[in-house]
């Protein structure tokens, strides 16, 4: 007669099941499995609408041990419903949620507003109702509406230790947060740096990412914004997509004591966008020059000749020398931000005096064909000093507009099958000397065009 497996072994087997449906099916094997694996099922939840959040929240309110089991909440695939498709729960069904909102509210007026918004299926009101229950939350992917009330208020109260977080530290084990916005009929919303800074004050936070963070010289700070002491945050990874940082995201970067990764994708499409100023990022990141290992400026960002405010006349395009960033391994940067070329053919500072000796991979994007000769020459000089100065370099990526649709016959452009865009033959010819040098040095070289569907490794 075989002996049953211990519960610890069964739980390990359950944790190796990555598919949530498989974990859920374990509950129906037998009563023992149901009691054993129920908390495992509630460890990670991907919630897509108010109906799902009501069901999930109801289970947590009925069984607090399930709330303590939650480790991951993911709202990134949230689907707002139109008014015509909203489901209105009965008064009886709403009772536990209204009571919980009363527990969280500071005033009678706040509770009345919250109750009405729950009845109206206001997405943000439901999401904010769930967050205080997940006391052991590690990973959070959160979505904000364009106009929000509840989420900002809940996070600020968590940092200040106010009700409902007055009897225990809030989000004390939360490690990484990702913020995005709910779809809007007109446009998506954006965050101010002061709006996301409360996440930098949480004690266990290590990684933060957000979409559309807009830093302006004309900030409109919320009255409740709390200053963050420089170097007080243990976050070591910041990722900002479709953002605009006119001051180099100084407040976010300065709050980190040991920043290792900073990835920034610029966008000039925001109302308060003031153009891309790489030198501002140089100034803010200089305090992390001993710890920074990964720097992206940027990844297929949007750089327009005109912003909403007018002509985008940013002549300050050079980031500055990276030589003092002694831990920097991975660099992704636009060509005019890497080299100070401006209106001249050769850069004022050669690439050998720009790159740190610690560099392992360099991704140069936004290249024009007219600049390739200069760039290839600069990269060859780097390879010539590889043994003495750049011994760790393993990979080069060059990206730009290397196909030609307007003058195919004269350009040497040859379309691929079914009209597929391909890189021009003469571009490969320009890269040939660098290709040979990379092959001799054992360095991988990739040439990319964002309009072409495949990468080209030379």
Number of C-alpha atoms within 10 A of each C-alpha: 3 4 5 7 8 8 13 10 10 14 14 10 11 18 15 9 11 9 9 15 10 12 20 16 13 18 18 11 9 10 10 12 16 16 11 18 20 16 16 20 23 22 20 19 17 16 20 15 18 23 15 13 20 20 11 17 20 16 15 20 16 11 11 12 12 20 25 17 20 23 20 19 22 18 22 19 14 18 14 17 14 7 9 6 8 13 13 13 14 9 10 7 12 16 12 15 19 20 13 16 23 17 12 19 17 13 9 10 10 13 19 15 13 22 21 13 15 22 17 15 21 16 23 20 23 24 22 19 22 21 19 20 20 21 20 19 25 21 20 21 18 20 23 24 18 15 11 13 12 17 20 16 12 20 22 19 17 24 19 16 15 16 16 17 18 12 9 13 16 25 24 16 17 23 20 20 20 20 20 22 20 22 16 12 6 7 11 16 19 24 19 17 20 21 18 20 20 20 24 23 22 23 19 18 23 19 21 21 20 22 20 24 27 25 25 17 11 7 12 10 12 10 6 11 14 16 12 18 12 13 16 16 25 20 28 19 22 20 18 24 20 22 26 29 30 21 20 21 22 18 18 20 26 21 21 25 17 21 27 20 21 21 19 26 20 26 25 23 19 20 11 19 23 27 25 26 21 22 18 19 21 19 15 18 20 16 18 22 20 15 17 23 22 19 20 18 23 25 19 17 17 15 14 14 11 14 19 14 12 10 12 17 12 12 10 16 19 19 22 19 19 20 17 14 22 18 19 25 19 19 22 21 21 24 22 19 23 25 23 23 19 15 7 8 12 16 17 11 14 17 21 21 12 17 23 20 23 19 25 19 20 20 22 25 26 20 18 13 16 9 13 16 13 15 23 18 16 19 17 19 15 19 22 15 12 16 12 9 17 19 15 15 23 16 17 19 18 22 20 20 17 23 23 18 11 9 9 13 10 8 14 15 21 18 16 10 8 6 8 11 21 21 23 18 14 14 17 15 11 14 19 14 13 21 21 14 16 20 12 10 16 12 19 16 22 16 22 21 21 16 14 15 11 12 13 15 12 15
